[in-house]
Amino acid sequence: MNNIRVRFAPSPTGPLHIGGVRTALYNYLFAKKQGGSFILRIEDTDSNRFVPGAEEYIIEAFKWLGLEFDEGVHKGGPYGPYKQSERKEIYKRYVDELLSKDLAYIAFDTPEELEKMRTEHPNAQYDASMRMQMCNSLTISKDEVEMRLQTGEPFVVRIKIEPEQEIHVKDLIRGDIKVNSSLLDDKVLYKSADQLPTYHLANIVDDHLMKISHVIRGEEWLPSAPLHVLLYRALGWEETMPQFAHLPLLLRPDGNGKLSKRDGDRLGFPVFPLEWTDPKSGEKSTGYREMGYFPDAVVNLLAFLGWNPGTEQELFSLEELVQTFSIERVSKSGAKFDLEKAKWYNHQYMLKKSPSEVAELLMPILKEKHISIDSTKLSQICDLVKDRVNFPSELWDQTFFFFQAPTSYDEKVVKKRWSAEMPNVLKTVASRIQNVQPFDAEKLEVEIKNYIETEQLNMGQVMNCLRLAMVGTAMGPHLHDIIELVGKEESVRRILKAAEEIK
């Protein structure tokens, strides 16, 4: 059995940030390359920040992206439960163990007393230099501790960190990081108020019991890593401690600093995989799915934000990413989000789609407009325009003229190209194309070109005016393809109408 086991452990406190998705992706790629397991654990120990619907949102986002978990809150597995709020009794055992070993202590300080400490000692933290001045089981008698516990007085359990120890965090991306324990405070590990551990203890216990081999997470957790190493040591698990890898931040496109929802709103791109409606405010935030990004494009885009394969290749299937990924090629420095590159990726995946797949993307828009069309013809239309669009929502703007005759004509084109003899020229074109058999782009091109050359007309002028008649403006794919797909009868009607109406 393969012993590579990684986990993605989000908190259900709102929508999933795209940076979190990238963290999960790197975990997935790392595990799958080595035939390992990818686990979803929900870290819901902070009950005050719990948001209804967030857990379901996380699960749906990964389903859409095609990243499948081997074990997790929604699938079960041999190391459950996979939700921290359902593991209270497990954590309490290890809290008691740390207290019995004198590696943790009970603190009764009220919020007011903590605030007073911070006010009187502005740069102080609750650590070896300060704890003997506070209200805890190190400064009051055992009897008083017992009495306070009996009366149900709120308390927390803090880790007891000895000063002047050198702690080594071995990181697969950043190398050996040394930290002096005097810089750390006695972090809270457990709160009596909700009988739940804090993240620090819960994630150590869970990673150990779930046999996690590698902890691959964002660099915002780097300052906590020395504390986590101390906890592994305190619980006697140093030998089986997972290896760490702290990923670089996703940065805003126009400068330094972590990519936020505000940046997305300001610059017009999503920072969440799926649309999210805030249950309190009702505010809607758009997602990559709703904006028309393809899941494989999002996966490909995210893979390259902080990693590169060392080759020129930029387009990878998920299977190819699995084969190529290595943690050694993950950058230490932050990766700037590039909106144009995101669009480029989506465009590349649009090009990879078959004409019938692109037609399926356009179909809902046509249904809304009560337009029905033969599926073969629609596929042909989509094949002509897919290289002009990045998103499905742009398909209508590139194809509307196949379904609707122009109701007006672009004045700029009229001014630049139209001439007094153009109505007669167009009428002749209309009569010439009526006799084209078979009515296809190739034959139409020969017929129209012969007429223009025989009459010694200006090719550019005639073709632009003909496009104006068919489309209403100077846009669209090859004109002869448009005429073929619009059909003989409708094309003749549009050309004659323009000859009559444009002055």
N, C-alpha and C positions, 0 to 999 in steps of 0.2 A: 504493500500500500504506500502511495506517495505521501510524504509527510509535509509537503508544502501546503500551508493553510493560511489564507489571508482573509481579512474581514473589512467590510465597509460598515461604519457604525455611526450613522447620522442621528441627530436629535430631531424629534417631530415638533419643531418650533416654528414651522412655516414652510414655504416652498424650498426646493432644493436648488442651491446656487450652482451655476455651471462649473465653478471651481470644484465643488464637491463631486460633480459628475466626473470631472477629469481624474480626481483622486480615485474614485471607484474604478474607472477605466484602467488606470495604471495597475491597480490591484488585480483586476481581472486578467489583463495581459500577462502580468508576471506569473500568476498562478497557472493559467492555462498553458503557457509555454512549457511548464514543467509538470503538466498533468496533475496539478494540485486543485484544491477546493477554494471556492469563492463564497463567502458567507455574509449574509445581511443580518446585522444586529441593530436593534433600535435602542438608543441610549436615552431613555426618558426619565432619568433620575431627577431632573429639574422640573418638578411638577408645576411650578408657577409659570413656566414658559410653554407648557404644552398647548398645542393648537389643534383643534379637531380637524380631521381630514388630512393632516400632514403625512401621516404614516401611509395612507392609501395613495397619496400623491407620489411619494417616493417609489412605491412598488410599481405604479403605473408608468412612471418616467423610465424606469429600467426595462420594463416590458417593451415600451415603444422603441427604446434604443437597441434592443436585441441583446442586452447583457444579462445573461441568465445566472441566477444564484444556484449554488448546489445545496445550500442549507439556509435557513433563515426563518424569520418571524412568520412568513406566509407559506413556508414549505415544510417546516419542522426539520428534524435531523437528530443525530445521536447526542448532541451537546446542548439541548434546549433547557429551559425556555430561552428564546432569543430576544426577549424584551426585558430590560433591566428591572422594570417595576414589578416583574413576576419572580424576581430572584432575591427578594429582601432577606430571607432566612439565610441564604448562602453567604451574603456579604457580612451579615451580623457575626457569623462564626469567625471570620477573619479580623473583624474589628476587635472582638474579644481576645483573639490570639495576640494581636499587637499590644493590647492593653496589658495582658498577662506577662508579656515579655518586656514590659516597660519601654516599648518602642513607640508608644502613643500615650496620650493622656486626655483626661476629660476636662473641658473648659466650660465655665458657667458665665463668662463675661456677657453682659447685656449689650445691645447695640449702642446704648449711651456710653458705657464704659469703653467700648472700642473706639468710639468717636472721640472721647476725651483723650485716649492714648495718642490718637493721630494728631489731635490739636496740640497737645503738649510736647509731642516728639515728632515734628513734621516729617522727618525722613525715616522714622522707625518702622519696623515691621514686627509682627508677632513671631519672635524667634528666640534663640538661646540667650540673647542679651536683654530681652524684654519679658519673657514668659514668667520669670520669678516675681515680677511686679504686678502680675495679673491674677484673676480669680480662677484657679484651676486646681486639679488634683495634685499638682506639684507644690502648691503654696498653702493649701488648707488640709486639715487632718482627714484621715480616712473616715472617721465617724461623721464629720461634716459632709463629706462627699456622699456617704451612704444616706444621710438624712435628706440631702437635697434631691438625690435620686428617688427616694421613697415618696417625697411630696410632689414628684412629677415636674420638678423645675426643668425648663428647657436647657439643653446642653449640646455641645458639639464634641467630637473626638478629633484631636489634632495629632499629626505625626510629630514625633520628637526627633528633630534633626540635630545631630551633634556637630558643632562648628569645626572648621579647619580640616575637613576631610576632602581629599581630591576624588572627584567623581568623573568617571570616563563614560561618555556616551559614544558608542561606535556606530557611525552612520554610513550607510552604503553609498550615499551621495556626497556627504561632506567630510568623510574621514573621521578621525578620532577627535572628539570635542571634550576638553577638560574644563570642569567647573569646580570652584571651591564651595563647599556646602554652607559656608558662612553667608553666602549671597542669597540663600534660600530661606523662606519663612516656613513656619510650622503650619503647613496647609491643613485645612479642614478635610477630614476623610469621611465624616458621618454626621448627620444632623438628627437629633431626636424628634424634631418637629414633624418630619414626615417619615421618620424611620427608614430613610434611604441614604445610601452613601453618596458622596460627590463623585464626579466623573473620574477623578484621579484614582480612587480605590477601586471603583466598579470596573473600570476598563482593565486594570491590572489583573484583578481576580478573573474576569471573564476571559481575557486573552490566555491566561494560564490554563483555566479549566477547559476552554475550547481548543486547547493545543495549537494556538496561533503561532506560526513559525516566523512570520514577517509582519511588522507594523509599518505600513506605507501610508503616510498621512501628510497633511499640509504643514508648511514650515511654521505656521502660527503655534504649533504644538512643541516646537523645539525648546522654548524656555521651560516647559514642563517635563521634558525628557529626563533631566538629572533626578528630579523627584521620583519619577517612575522607576529609574534604576535603583534608587534607595528602597523603594517599596518591594521590588523583587528580592532585594538583598534581605530586607527585614522579614519577609515571609519565607525565606529559605529557598527561593526559586531562581536564584541567579544562574544556575547551570542550564536551566531550560528557558531563560529569558529570550523573547523573540529578537530578531535583528530589526533595527530601525532604519527607515529611509524617510527623510523629510523633504517633501516636494516643494519646488519654488512656487512663489505666489503667481496668480494670474493678475496682471497689471492692467490699469485703464489704458485705452489706446493712445491718449494724447499726453501721457506723462507718467510719473511714478505714482505709487499708491495702489492699493488693492482695488480690483474691479468691483464696482458696486451697482446696485439697481439704479441709483441716481445717474451714474455714467451712461447706463443703457438707455434710460429715459431721455437724457440730454442728447445722445448721439444717434438714437433711433435703432437700437438693436436689443434683443431680449437677453436677460441674464439667467432666466429659468428655462428648463427644458420644455415644460408644458405651461399653459395658461394657469394662473393662480388667482382666485378671488379671496381676498382677505375676509375671514368670517366676521370680524368685528366691524371694519369700516366699509366693507362691500367693494373696496377698491380692486379693480382688475389689473393684473399685470400680464402682458402677453408672453407667450412661450415660443420656443423654436418650432415646435410642431405647428402651432397655429399661424405662424408667419410663413409657413410653407417650406421650411427646411426639411430635407430628407434625413432620416435617422443615421444612415451610413455616412452622410456628409458631415453631420455633427460629430460623430465618432472620429472620423478622419481628421477633422479640424482640431478637436481637442487633443488628439494624440500628439500633434505637432506643437502644441503650446507647452513647451518645456522639455521636449524630447526630439531627437532627429535620428534617422536610421543610418546616417553616415554615407548616404548615396543621394543621387539626384531625384530618385523616385518620390513623388508626392501623393499619389493616389494608391491607397491600400484598402483591400477588403479587410473585414475583421479577422479573418483567418490569416491573412498575410501579416497583419499587425501582430498577432499572437506569435507567429514564427520569427518575426524580426525584432520585437521589443527586447530591450535589455535595460536594466536599471542603471548600468554604468554609463549609458548615453543620455541620462536625464541631467539637465543643466542645473547648476547651483543657483543661477541668477533668475530673476522673475521673467515671465514671458508676457509681452504686451499683446493684448487682444487686437486683432486687425479685422475690422469690419469688411473691408474690400476682399480680404483673403477668405473670409467666411462666405461671402457671396460667390467668390470664384469656385470654392469647393462645391457649393450647391449647384452651380452651373455645370460643373464637370459631371456631377451625378445625374443632372437633367439630360445631358448628352448621352450618357450610358443607357438611358431608358429606351425601350423599343417604342416605335410610333404608337402602338396600341396602348402602352402604359401611359404615355403622355396624354393620349386621348381620354383615358379614364380620369386624369386630373382636371381636364377641361369640362368633362361631362356635367358635373354639378352646377357649373356656372351657366351652361346652356339650358339646363333644366329650369333654373331660376328664371331665365329669360324666355321660357316656353319655346325653345328652338329644338326641333328634332332633326336629326341628320343620320344618314347611313353610316354605320361604324367604319366601314372601309374607307369612305371618303374622309371622315373625320381623322382617321389615322394618317392619311396622306397629307392633310392640312397640317397636322401637328408635326409631322416629319419635316415639313418645310420651315417651321418657325422655332423649333426647340433650341436651335443654336442662338436664338435672339433673346432668350429669357433665362433668368436666374431662379424664378419662383413660379409656382403654378398660378398665382394671382395675376401674373403678367401675361398669361396666355391669351386672355380675352383682348387685351389691347393690341396684340400682334395678329389676331385672327378675325376681329369683328367684321371686317369687310367681306369675308367669305360668306357671311350669313345675312348681312344687312347692306343694302345699296346706300351710297352716299346721299345725305340729305343737304349737304353743303360742300363747298369746294374751297380748298386752302387758297386764300387771297394772294399770299406771297408767290405761290407757284403760278397762279393765273397771271399775275402781273409780270412775272419773269418769262413765262413760256408761251402764253396764249397769243394767238395772232388772228387777224381777220379771216384768213383762209382755213384756220384750224377746224371749224365746224364741218366744212366740206371734206377735209382730209379724214376726219373721224367717221363721217357717214360712209366714205369709201371703204375704210378699214372694216366697218361693221358689215358691209355687203360682201367684202372679200372673205371674211372669216366664216360667214354663213355656209360657204361652199367647201370648207376644209373637212376632209375625211381621211382617216379618223380624226376626231376632234381632240388632239393631244398637244402638249406643249411644244414638242419637236416640230410637228407640222405647222403649228401656228407661227412659230418663230420664222420658219422658212417663208411662209406666205407674207407675213407683215414686213419682213426684211426686204423681200423682193419688190414689194410695192413701193417702199420708201426709196430704195436705191434706183428703181426704174424711173420714178418721178423726180429723182434728185432732190428729195426733201432732206431737212435736217434731222438726222436720226435721233439725237438727244432730245430735241424739241418735241417731236412726234411721240416718242416713247414716254416722256414725262407727262404729256397731255393725255395720253392713253391711260397711264397709271392714275392720273387725276380723275378720269372718268370712271375707272373701276373701283378706286379706293377712297377718293375724296381728298387725298393728300399724297405727298411724296414719300411713301413708306411701303414696307412689305417685301416679301421675297420676290423671286424672279417673276416678272410680269406674265410671261406666257403660262407659267404654272398656275397663277391666280386665275387667268381666263379659262384654262382647262377645268379647274375645279369649281369655279362659279357656274360653268356650263354655257353652252352656246346661246340659248334663248335669253338667259338673264344677262349675259355679257353684252349681247347686241342691244338689249333694252337700255343698259347703263350707258353704253357709248353714245347711242342716239339721244338719250336724255341730256347728257352733258353737252352734246353738239347744239341742242336747242336752248339750254338754260344758261350756259356760261357766256358772258358778254365781255 
